[in-house]
Amino acid sequence: MPKLKTKSGAKKRFKITGTGKIKKKSAFKNHILTKKETKQKRRLGKKNLVSKSDMNNVKAMLIL
């Protein structure tokens, strides 16, 4: 049986930490930034961890 391929979109969007958690970029930071406050934009620029409820779906896309 051949190896399973990782989803191309997932490998571009997620990184795995040393402890096995998954990092992601925040949403809502791409366009229409004029109406958002500076504090909000600064907070959205940081990386976040994937929530526990989404962890299994992301791991399946990354074939872990």
N, C-alpha and C positions, 0 to 999 in steps of 0.2 A: 504494500500500500504506500502511495507517495506521501511525502510530508505535506502538512496543511500550510497554506499561505496565510500570512498576516494581512489584515485589511490595510490597504495603502493609506486610506484617510486616517486610520487610528494611529499608525506608526508616526505620522507627521504631527499629530495633536497631543499625544500622551508620552510621558517619560516615567520610568519606574525608579523609585528611590532605593537606597540600599536596604531599607527595612521592608521593602515589598509594597509600599504604598504607591499610588499613582498620582502624578502631578498633571495639571492641566492649566491652560490659559483661561482667564476670565472672559465671559461674553460681554457684549455691549460696549466695546472699546474701539470699534472700527470706524464708524461714521456718525454723523449728526452729534458731534461732540460740543457744539457751541451752546446747547441748552443744558449741558451737564456741568455740575460744579467741579471746581478744581480738585477738591477733596475726593469726590467720587471717582474722577478719572485717575487720580493717583492710586486709589485703592484697587481699581480695576486693572491697573497695569501689573499687579503682582500675580504670581502663580498661586493656584489653590490646589487642594487635594480633592480627588474625586470622592463623592459621598459613598457611604457603605452600601446604600441601596443600588447604586449604579456600578459598583465594583465588579460584580459578576459579569455584567454585560461587556464592560471594557476589557476585562481579562479574556473573555471569549473572542473578542475582536483581535486582541494581541496574541492569541493562542499561547496562554501561559499555563 
